Amino acid sequence: MLSTLEFLDGEAQNWYQRHVVSVHRARLQWTFEEVIIGLYDRFVQPSTMQDVRKEFLSASYNTATSIQGYHDILMDHAQNMVIYPDDYQVMERFLSGIPDDIRDKVFECGLSPEVNMIDDLVACVKAIEISKKMAAHYRKKTPTAPSPMTKLIPHRTTTDTRPRQGTYPHCPQFEYKS
């Protein structure tokens, strides 16, 4: 119980010193549980709980933090709520917070909050996000149409003229879970 003081600061530390360890305290004996309940009753307000709920409902995707950052923020807010939202509420909030074009692609892949888990949706959105970034990267690198005076000649290091064969990555396949 005495080590609790190390984890408090500001007004909470003042409350602890006044009510728990002060020579002039009203209550002489405190248990660890009573200290925690006392701190909770004094500092955790119902409005604070509403603030967490509002933050959960207003969280949205930000390109700077990427989809993983958005998912992490959403889950942090959910964990701080008094009543943890169910899986469907989390998935619905997740889908509402991502851009329309990404959400449309998720549905085109055949995923939905009624059938899939949040991890499936996050994985799909990550794949879409990566492909969008890759496409934007190569759009920047692609030169404008070559001038008619420029003739592009492919460079070959071997004399083998047969076309190369290989495997190419394809869009990820998602499995339906029920």
N, CA and C of each residue as an Amber inpcrd file, in Angstrom:
protein
   534
   0.8210000  -1.1880000   0.0000000   0.0000000   0.0000000   0.0000000
   0.8720000   1.2620000   0.0000000   1.9740000   1.2390000   0.7080000
   2.8310000   2.4180000   0.7710000   3.5170000   2.7080000  -0.5610000
   3.7320000   1.6880000  -1.3810000   4.3670000   1.9140000  -2.6830000
   3.4230000   2.6010000  -3.6660000   2.1450000   2.6910000  -3.3350000
   1.1750000   3.3690000  -4.1960000   1.5790000   4.8220000  -4.4190000
   2.1410000   5.4370000  -3.4200000   2.5470000   6.8410000  -3.4970000
   3.5160000   7.0930000  -4.6560000   4.3440000   6.1090000  -4.9700000
   5.3080000   6.2600000  -6.0580000   4.6340000   6.4360000  -7.4230000
   3.4020000   5.9690000  -7.5420000   2.7080000   6.0020000  -8.8250000
   1.7010000   7.1470000  -8.9300000   1.6780000   8.0120000  -7.9510000
   0.7360000   9.1310000  -7.9440000   1.4790000  10.4470000  -8.0850000
   0.7860000  11.4170000  -8.6620000   1.3310000  12.7620000  -8.7050000
   0.1870000  13.7640000  -8.6810000   0.5470000  15.0280000  -8.5190000
  -0.4500000  16.0940000  -8.5420000  -1.4880000  15.9650000  -7.4420000
  -2.7330000  16.1890000  -7.7980000  -3.8300000  16.1800000  -6.8320000
  -4.0480000  14.7940000  -6.2140000  -3.8080000  13.7250000  -6.9850000
  -3.9630000  12.3680000  -6.4530000  -2.9340000  12.1190000  -5.3440000
  -1.7240000  12.6020000  -5.5550000  -0.6910000  12.4510000  -4.5280000
  -1.0670000  13.2410000  -3.2710000  -1.6090000  14.4440000  -3.4600000
  -2.0500000  15.2580000  -2.3140000  -3.1690000  14.5570000  -1.5490000
  -4.1210000  13.9860000  -2.2750000  -5.2230000  13.2610000  -1.6360000
  -4.6740000  12.1050000  -0.8100000  -3.7720000  11.3390000  -1.3850000
  -3.1810000  10.1850000  -0.6940000  -2.4850000  10.6320000   0.5940000
  -1.6990000  11.6760000   0.5090000  -0.9770000  12.1420000   1.6950000
  -1.9290000  12.6770000   2.7650000  -2.9870000  13.3750000   2.3630000
  -3.9540000  13.9220000   3.3130000  -4.7860000  12.8360000   3.9840000
  -5.2690000  11.8720000   3.1910000  -6.2400000  10.9110000   3.7140000
  -5.6460000   9.5820000   4.1780000  -4.4970000   9.1890000   3.6680000
  -3.9800000   7.8540000   3.9620000  -2.7770000   7.8840000   4.9110000
  -1.8390000   8.7990000   4.7100000  -0.6050000   8.7570000   5.5150000
  -0.4160000   9.9450000   6.4550000  -1.2520000  10.9340000   6.3940000
  -1.0950000  12.1070000   7.2570000  -1.3060000  11.7340000   8.7320000
  -0.6110000  12.4170000   9.6020000  -0.7570000  12.2020000  11.0350000
  -2.1790000  12.5930000  11.4730000  -2.7660000  13.5570000  10.7910000
  -4.0870000  14.0810000  11.1610000  -5.2120000  13.4670000  10.3250000
  -4.9880000  12.3050000   9.7740000  -6.0140000  11.6740000   8.9330000
  -7.1990000  11.2410000   9.7910000  -8.3780000  11.2250000   9.1900000
  -9.5970000  10.8390000   9.9010000  -9.6530000   9.3320000  10.1130000
  -9.1640000   8.5820000   9.1760000  -9.2020000   7.1210000   9.2450000
  -7.7810000   6.6160000   9.5030000  -7.6060000   5.7990000  10.5170000
  -6.2710000   5.3520000  10.8850000  -5.7890000   4.1520000  10.0910000
  -6.6540000   3.2180000   9.7700000  -6.2760000   1.9840000   9.0730000
  -6.8160000   1.9960000   7.6410000  -5.9490000   1.7820000   6.6670000
  -6.3400000   1.6830000   5.2560000  -5.7950000   0.3800000   4.6910000
  -6.5850000  -0.2890000   3.8670000  -6.0820000  -1.4380000   3.1030000
  -5.7910000  -0.9500000   1.6920000  -5.0320000  -1.7310000   0.9700000
  -4.7220000  -1.3610000  -0.4220000  -6.0070000  -1.1960000  -1.2260000
  -6.9310000  -2.1160000  -1.0640000  -8.2010000  -2.0550000  -1.7980000
  -8.9600000  -0.7720000  -1.4710000  -8.9790000  -0.3810000  -0.2140000
  -9.6880000   0.8370000   0.1890000  -9.0240000   2.0850000  -0.4110000
  -7.7110000   2.0760000  -0.5010000  -7.0010000   3.2030000  -1.1160000
  -7.3840000   3.3300000  -2.5860000  -7.3620000   2.2160000  -3.3040000
  -7.7060000   2.2370000  -4.7320000  -9.1520000   2.6780000  -4.9240000
 -10.0590000   2.1610000  -4.1260000 -11.4700000   2.5660000  -4.2190000
 -11.6210000   4.0430000  -3.8800000 -10.8800000   4.5130000  -2.8700000
 -10.9170000   5.9330000  -2.5160000 -10.4320000   6.8140000  -3.6550000
  -9.3380000   6.4240000  -4.2900000  -8.8300000   7.1760000  -5.4450000
  -9.8300000   7.1570000  -6.5910000 -10.4120000   5.9970000  -6.8200000
 -11.4030000   5.8630000  -7.9010000 -12.6030000   6.7740000  -7.6270000
 -13.1350000   6.7030000  -6.4040000 -14.3010000   7.5280000  -6.0640000
 -13.9920000   9.0160000  -6.1680000 -12.7730000   9.3960000  -5.8210000
 -12.4220000  10.8160000  -5.8300000 -12.1070000  11.3550000  -7.2240000
 -11.4400000  10.5410000  -8.0620000 -10.9070000  11.0840000  -9.3100000
 -11.5520000  10.5750000 -10.5950000 -12.2080000   9.4440000 -10.5560000
 -12.8180000   8.9360000 -11.7840000 -14.2670000   9.3970000 -11.8030000
 -14.5460000  10.3100000 -12.6980000 -15.8700000  10.9080000 -12.8070000
 -16.6820000  10.2120000 -13.8960000 -18.0000000  10.1730000 -13.7630000
 -18.8300000   9.6240000 -14.8460000 -18.5980000  10.3500000 -16.1680000
 -18.3070000  11.6360000 -16.1130000 -18.0600000  12.3830000 -17.3530000
 -16.7970000  11.8880000 -18.0380000 -15.8150000  11.4170000 -17.2500000
 -14.5970000  10.8610000 -17.8240000 -14.9230000   9.6240000 -18.6470000
 -15.8330000   8.8150000 -18.1480000 -16.2440000   7.6160000 -18.8710000
 -16.9410000   7.9810000 -20.1740000 -17.7250000   9.0530000 -20.1470000
 -18.3950000   9.5100000 -21.3660000 -17.3700000  10.0470000 -22.3620000
 -16.3190000  10.6790000 -21.8560000 -15.2680000  11.1980000 -22.7370000
 -14.6050000  10.0570000 -23.5020000 -14.3330000   8.9430000 -22.8340000
 -13.7050000   7.7940000 -23.4850000 -14.6300000   7.2400000 -24.5570000
 -15.9210000   7.1580000 -24.2530000 -16.9010000   6.6600000 -25.2260000
 -16.9490000   7.5800000 -26.4480000 -16.9360000   8.8890000 -26.2130000
 -16.9460000   9.8530000 -27.3210000 -15.6850000   9.7250000 -28.1650000
 -14.5450000   9.5250000 -27.5140000 -13.2960000   9.3540000 -28.2490000
 -13.3260000   8.0860000 -29.0920000 -13.8980000   7.0170000 -28.5520000
 -14.0450000   5.7700000 -29.3050000 -14.9140000   5.9990000 -30.5420000
 -16.0260000   6.6950000 -30.3610000 -16.9610000   6.9180000 -31.4670000
 -16.4430000   7.9290000 -32.4880000 -15.5190000   8.7950000 -32.0840000
 -15.0220000   9.8040000 -33.0170000 -13.6650000   9.4570000 -33.6240000
 -13.0690000   8.3450000 -33.2220000 -11.7640000   7.9490000 -33.7740000
 -11.8940000   7.7210000 -35.2770000 -10.8860000   8.1330000 -36.0250000
 -10.9180000   7.9200000 -37.4740000  -9.5120000   7.6740000 -38.0080000
  -9.4800000   7.1360000 -39.1910000  -8.2380000   6.7820000 -39.8830000
  -7.4380000   8.0300000 -40.2140000  -6.1300000   7.9270000 -40.0640000
  -5.2300000   9.0170000 -40.3920000  -4.0700000   8.4090000 -41.1800000
  -3.7780000   8.9530000 -42.3540000  -2.7180000   8.3720000 -43.1830000
  -1.3570000   8.4090000 -42.4900000  -1.1540000   9.3690000 -41.6080000
   0.1400000   9.4710000 -40.9140000   0.3530000   8.2950000 -39.9630000
  -0.7000000   7.8300000 -39.3040000  -0.5510000   6.7250000 -38.3560000
  -0.8510000   5.3730000 -38.9950000  -1.3620000   5.3460000 -40.1920000
  -1.7050000   4.1450000 -40.9510000  -2.8390000   3.3690000 -40.2850000
  -3.2130000   2.2970000 -40.9010000  -4.3500000   1.5150000 -40.4230000
  -4.0470000   0.8630000 -39.0860000  -2.8080000   0.4550000 -38.8610000
  -2.4740000  -0.1770000 -37.5870000  -2.5940000   0.8280000 -36.4520000
  -2.1760000   2.0530000 -36.6840000  -2.3090000   3.0990000 -35.6740000
  -3.7600000   3.3870000 -35.3580000  -4.6020000   3.4220000 -36.3950000
  -6.0330000   3.6370000 -36.1920000  -6.6400000   2.5010000 -35.3720000
  -6.3000000   1.2790000 -35.7260000  -6.8130000   0.1190000 -34.9910000
  -6.3520000   0.1590000 -33.5310000  -5.0870000   0.5100000 -33.2910000
  -4.5590000   0.5840000 -31.9260000  -5.2870000   1.6430000 -31.0980000
  -5.5190000   2.8090000 -31.6830000  -6.2290000   3.8820000 -30.9800000
  -7.6480000   3.4320000 -30.6370000  -8.2980000   2.8130000 -31.5980000
  -9.6600000   2.3250000 -31.3840000  -9.7020000   1.3190000 -30.2380000
  -8.7590000   0.3880000 -30.2170000  -8.7280000  -0.6300000 -29.1700000
  -8.3540000  -0.0290000 -27.8170000  -7.4760000   0.9830000 -27.8070000
  -7.1410000   1.6570000 -26.5510000  -8.3780000   2.3070000 -25.9420000
  -9.1480000   3.0070000 -26.7690000 -10.3710000   3.6410000 -26.2780000
 -11.3730000   2.5920000 -25.7960000 -11.4960000   1.5060000 -26.5280000
 -12.4360000   0.4430000 -26.1440000 -12.0480000  -0.1450000 -24.7880000
 -10.7650000  -0.3460000 -24.5550000 -10.3130000  -0.9210000 -23.2910000
 -10.5280000   0.0210000 -22.1160000 -10.6030000   1.3110000 -22.3730000
 -10.8080000   2.2780000 -21.2970000 -12.2770000   2.5310000 -20.9950000
 -13.1620000   1.9440000 -21.7850000 -14.5940000   2.1410000 -21.5690000
 -15.0700000   1.2870000 -20.3970000 -16.0800000   1.7710000 -19.6760000
 -16.6300000   1.0290000 -18.5480000 -17.2250000  -0.2840000 -19.0340000
 -18.0360000  -0.2110000 -20.0760000 -18.6080000  -1.4060000 -20.6850000
 -17.9250000  -1.5880000 -22.0280000 -17.1390000  -2.6450000 -22.1230000
 -16.3680000  -2.9080000 -23.3430000 -17.3340000  -3.1840000 -24.4990000
 -17.1300000  -2.5290000 -25.6480000 -18.0280000  -2.7790000 -26.7790000
 -17.8540000  -4.2050000 -27.3020000 -18.9350000  -4.7680000 -27.8500000
 -18.8230000  -6.1220000 -28.4000000 -18.0830000  -6.0750000 -29.7370000
 -17.7330000  -7.2430000 -30.2460000 -16.9340000  -7.3380000 -31.4730000
 -17.5980000  -6.6290000 -32.6420000 -18.9020000  -6.7660000 -32.7560000
 -19.6200000  -6.1380000 -33.8690000 -19.5240000  -4.6220000 -33.7840000
 -19.6570000  -4.0560000 -32.5900000 -19.5470000  -2.6040000 -32.4280000
 -18.1480000  -2.1160000 -32.7970000 -17.1290000  -2.8710000 -32.4110000
 -15.7480000  -2.4910000 -32.7420000 -15.5570000  -2.5250000 -34.2520000
 -16.0300000  -3.5930000 -34.9040000 -15.8680000  -3.6980000 -36.3590000
 -16.6510000  -2.6100000 -37.0890000 -17.8520000  -2.3160000 -36.6060000
 -18.6580000  -1.2730000 -37.2330000 -17.9780000   0.0880000 -37.1020000
 -17.4280000   0.3780000 -35.9290000 -16.7110000   1.6390000 -35.7210000
 -15.4540000   1.6860000 -36.5940000 -14.7650000   0.5520000 -36.6960000
 -13.5690000   0.4510000 -37.5260000 -13.9030000   0.7720000 -38.9830000
 -14.9490000   0.1480000 -39.4910000 -15.3330000   0.3680000 -40.8910000
 -15.8430000   1.7850000 -41.1270000 -16.4890000   2.3630000 -40.1330000
 -16.9930000   3.7340000 -40.2820000 -15.8670000   4.7540000 -40.3030000
 -14.7360000   4.4240000 -39.6880000 -13.6390000   5.3820000 -39.5820000
 -12.6420000   5.3590000 -40.7140000 -12.7430000   4.3870000 -41.6160000
 -11.7890000   4.3250000 -42.7240000 -12.3760000   5.0350000 -43.9440000
 -11.5430000   5.4780000 -44.8730000 -12.0400000   6.1690000 -46.0670000
 -12.9800000   5.2830000 -46.8930000 -13.9160000   5.9360000 -47.5750000
 -14.9340000   5.2300000 -48.3690000 -14.3250000   4.2960000 -49.4130000
 -13.2810000   4.7580000 -50.1190000 -12.7190000   3.9180000 -51.1800000
 -12.0980000   2.6380000 -50.6120000 -11.4820000   2.7290000 -49.4440000
 -10.8950000   1.5390000 -48.8220000 -12.0060000   0.6170000 -48.3300000
 -13.0340000   1.1860000 -47.7120000 -14.1590000   0.3790000 -47.2300000
 -14.8290000  -0.3610000 -48.3810000 -14.9950000   0.3150000 -49.5190000
 -15.5950000  -0.3320000 -50.6890000 -14.7620000  -1.5190000 -51.1560000
 -13.4370000  -1.3620000 -51.1340000 -12.5640000  -2.4690000 -51.5450000
 -12.6500000  -3.6420000 -50.5670000 -12.8220000  -3.3470000 -49.2820000
 -12.9800000  -4.4100000 -48.2850000 -14.2200000  -5.2330000 -48.6190000
 -15.3000000  -4.5460000 -48.9420000 -16.5410000  -5.2510000 -49.2870000
 -16.4070000  -5.9940000 -50.6110000 -15.6420000  -5.4300000 -51.5520000
 -15.4000000  -6.1250000 -52.8250000 -14.6270000  -7.4220000 -52.5980000
 -13.7890000  -7.4420000 -51.5820000 -13.0470000  -8.6610000 -51.2400000
 -13.9500000  -9.7030000 -50.5820000 -15.1820000  -9.3230000 -50.2890000
 -16.1340000 -10.2630000 -49.7140000 -16.1550000 -10.2950000 -48.1960000
 -15.5300000  -9.3300000 -47.5540000 -15.5330000  -9.3150000 -46.0970000
 -16.6950000  -8.4780000 -45.5710000 -17.1830000  -8.8350000 -44.4050000
 -18.2460000  -8.0610000 -43.7650000 -18.1770000  -8.2580000 -42.2590000
 -18.6860000  -7.3010000 -41.4890000 -18.6260000  -7.4330000 -40.0250000
 -19.5230000  -8.5510000 -39.5000000 -20.4730000  -8.9730000 -40.2850000
 -21.3640000 -10.0430000 -39.8580000 -20.7020000 -11.4130000 -39.9500000
 -19.7030000 -11.5490000 -40.8220000 -19.1050000 -12.8520000 -41.0850000
 -17.6750000 -12.9470000 -40.5730000 -16.9120000 -11.8690000 -40.6900000
 -15.4850000 -11.9030000 -40.3870000 -15.1680000 -11.2920000 -39.0370000
 -13.9540000 -11.5350000 -38.5880000 -13.4580000 -10.9850000 -37.3230000
 -12.6840000  -9.6890000 -37.6150000 -12.4410000  -8.9100000 -36.5760000
 -11.7370000  -7.6360000 -36.7270000 -10.3470000  -7.8360000 -37.3140000
  -9.6790000  -8.9230000 -36.9590000  -8.3450000  -9.1800000 -37.4860000
  -8.3800000  -9.3770000 -39.0010000  -9.4530000 -10.0030000 -39.5210000
  -9.6050000 -10.1750000 -40.9730000  -9.7540000  -8.8210000 -41.6520000
 -10.5650000  -7.9600000 -41.0520000 -10.7850000  -6.6290000 -41.6340000
  -9.4980000  -5.8100000 -41.6070000  -8.7780000  -5.8580000 -40.5040000
  -7.5240000  -5.1000000 -40.3900000  -6.5130000  -5.6060000 -41.4080000
  -6.4040000  -6.9260000 -41.5570000  -5.4570000  -7.4900000 -42.5280000
  -5.8090000  -7.0630000 -43.9470000  -7.0740000  -7.0790000 -44.2740000
  -7.5020000  -6.6730000 -45.6110000  -7.1990000  -5.1910000 -45.8470000
  -7.5320000  -4.3540000 -44.8710000  -7.2850000  -2.9140000 -45.0260000
  -5.7910000  -2.6340000 -45.1110000  -4.9790000  -3.3840000 -44.3610000
  -3.5210000  -3.2210000 -44.4620000  -3.0480000  -3.5470000 -45.8750000
  -3.5590000  -4.6390000 -46.4450000  -3.1680000  -5.0250000 -47.8060000
  -3.5830000  -3.9490000 -48.8030000  -4.7750000  -3.4060000 -48.6400000
  -5.2570000  -2.3410000 -49.5290000  -4.4010000  -1.0940000 -49.3590000
  -4.0910000  -0.7500000 -48.1250000  -3.2720000   0.4290000 -47.8460000
  -1.8820000   0.2890000 -48.4730000  -1.2910000  -0.8860000 -48.3280000
   0.0380000  -1.1280000 -48.9060000  -0.0210000  -1.0450000 -50.4190000
  -1.0460000  -1.6330000 -51.0280000  -1.1410000  -1.5890000 -52.4930000
  -1.3660000  -0.1650000 -52.9890000  -2.1460000   0.6400000 -52.2420000
  -2.3390000   2.0490000 -52.6300000  -1.0310000   2.8270000 -52.5570000
  -0.2510000   2.5820000 -51.4940000   1.0300000   3.2760000 -51.3520000
   1.9980000   2.8530000 -52.4530000   1.9890000   1.5550000 -52.7630000
   2.8730000   1.0510000 -53.8090000   2.4870000   1.6490000 -55.1660000
   1.1870000   1.7000000 -55.4410000   0.7180000   2.2740000 -56.7040000
   1.0930000   3.7540000 -56.7940000   0.9270000   4.4880000 -55.7080000
   1.2850000   5.9110000 -55.7000000   2.7860000   6.0910000 -55.9140000
   3.5650000   5.2150000 -55.3090000   5.0140000   5.2710000 -55.4650000
   5.3970000   5.0900000 -56.9390000   4.8280000   4.1050000 -57.5800000
   5.1760000   3.8440000 -58.9760000   4.5490000   4.8440000 -59.9340000
   3.4240000   5.4560000 -59.5370000   2.8560000   6.5310000 -60.3610000
   3.8220000   7.7040000 -60.4070000   4.4580000   7.9970000 -59.2770000
   5.4330000   9.0970000 -59.2270000   6.6470000   8.7870000 -60.0890000
   7.0610000   7.5150000 -60.0730000   8.2680000   7.1280000 -60.7980000
   8.0360000   6.9980000 -62.3040000   6.7950000   6.7650000 -62.7180000
   6.5170000   6.5610000 -64.1280000   6.6720000   7.8790000 -64.8610000
   7.5570000   7.9010000 -65.8380000   7.7470000   9.1560000 -66.5840000
   6.5350000   9.4250000 -67.4680000   6.4320000  10.6540000 -67.8670000
   5.3670000  11.0010000 -68.8090000   5.6790000  10.3290000 -70.1390000
   4.7780000  10.4070000 -71.0730000   4.9630000   9.7320000 -72.3670000
   6.2840000  10.1660000 -72.9990000   7.0710000   9.2000000 -73.5130000
   8.3640000   9.5550000 -74.1030000   8.1700000  10.3750000 -75.3810000
   9.1390000  11.2130000 -75.6340000   9.0400000  12.0230000 -76.8440000
   9.2340000  11.1160000 -78.0550000   8.7000000  11.4790000 -79.2220000
   8.8260000  10.6420000 -80.4110000  10.2770000  10.4560000 -80.8410000
  11.1550000  11.3230000 -80.4020000  12.5610000  11.2300000 -80.7900000
  13.2980000  10.1650000 -79.9660000  12.7070000   9.7940000 -78.8020000
  13.3700000   8.8380000 -77.9240000  12.9480000   7.4260000 -78.3040000
  13.9380000   6.5690000 -78.4820000  13.6580000   5.1760000 -78.7830000
  14.1920000   4.3510000 -77.6200000  13.2910000   3.6230000 -76.9640000
  13.6880000   2.8110000 -75.8250000  14.1020000   1.4340000 -76.3110000
  15.2840000   1.0120000 -75.9120000  15.8040000  -0.2910000 -76.3020000
  15.9960000  -1.0990000 -75.0280000  15.3640000  -2.2870000 -74.9380000
  15.5450000  -3.0840000 -73.7200000  16.9810000  -3.5870000 -73.6230000
  17.4670000  -3.6520000 -72.4150000  18.8230000  -4.1290000 -72.1500000
  18.7550000  -5.6010000 -71.7710000  19.4860000  -6.4460000 -72.4750000
  19.5350000  -7.8770000 -72.1470000  20.9870000  -8.2490000 -71.8800000
  21.1840000  -9.0000000 -70.8310000  22.5400000  -9.4190000 -70.5110000
  22.8300000 -10.8100000 -71.0590000  21.8020000 -11.5150000 -71.5000000
  22.0120000 -12.8440000 -72.0530000  21.4760000 -12.8890000 -73.4710000
  21.8250000 -13.9280000 -74.1590000  21.3350000 -14.0860000 -75.5290000
  20.0790000 -14.9440000 -75.5650000  19.6090000 -15.3690000 -74.4280000
  18.4010000 -16.1890000 -74.3450000  17.1880000 -15.3160000 -74.6450000
  16.4170000 -15.6630000 -75.6670000  15.2680000 -14.8450000 -76.0790000
  13.9450000 -15.4310000 -75.6100000  13.9850000 -16.5700000 -74.9190000
  12.7310000 -17.1440000 -74.4210000  12.1710000 -16.2590000 -73.3090000
  10.8470000 -16.1430000 -73.2440000  10.2700000 -15.3410000 -72.1550000
  10.5200000 -16.0160000 -70.8080000  10.7440000 -15.1900000 -69.8060000
  10.9780000 -15.7130000 -68.4730000   9.6630000 -16.1560000 -67.8490000
   9.7280000 -17.2460000 -67.1080000   8.5510000 -17.7300000 -66.4070000
   8.8320000 -17.6760000 -64.9200000   7.8010000 -17.4060000 -64.1920000
   7.9680000 -17.3560000 -62.7420000   6.6210000 -17.2210000 -62.0690000
   6.6630000 -17.1270000 -60.7820000   5.4210000 -16.9330000 -60.0550000
   5.3220000 -15.4740000 -59.6730000   4.1380000 -14.9760000 -59.6970000
   3.9030000 -13.5850000 -59.3630000   2.9130000 -13.5230000 -58.2090000
   3.1480000 -12.5980000 -57.3040000   2.2060000 -12.4840000 -56.1840000
   0.8290000 -12.0570000 -56.6880000  -0.1670000 -12.4890000 -56.0280000
  -1.5300000 -12.1260000 -56.3930000  -2.2260000 -11.5330000 -55.1840000
  -3.4120000 -11.0300000 -55.4080000  -4.1690000 -10.4370000 -54.3100000
  -4.3740000 -11.4780000 -53.2230000  -4.2960000 -11.0690000 -51.9890000
  -4.4770000 -12.0370000 -50.9080000  -5.8880000 -12.6080000 -50.9290000
  -5.9690000 -13.8750000 -50.6790000  -7.2830000 -14.5180000 -50.5870000
  -7.6760000 -14.5390000 -49.1290000  -8.8980000 -14.1870000 -48.8530000
  -9.3660000 -14.1540000 -47.4840000 -10.3450000 -15.2950000 -47.2720000
 -10.2460000 -15.8660000 -46.1110000 -11.0900000 -17.0010000 -45.7810000
 -12.2570000 -16.5130000 -44.9360000 -13.4100000 -17.0590000 -45.2080000
 -14.6030000 -16.6720000 -44.4580000 -14.6760000 -17.4480000 -43.1700000
 -14.9990000 -16.7540000 -42.0970000 -15.1570000 -17.4070000 -40.8040000
 -16.5930000 -17.1910000 -40.3470000 -17.1520000 -18.1830000 -39.7560000
 -18.4990000 -18.0000000 -39.2200000 -18.5600000 -18.4280000 -37.7820000
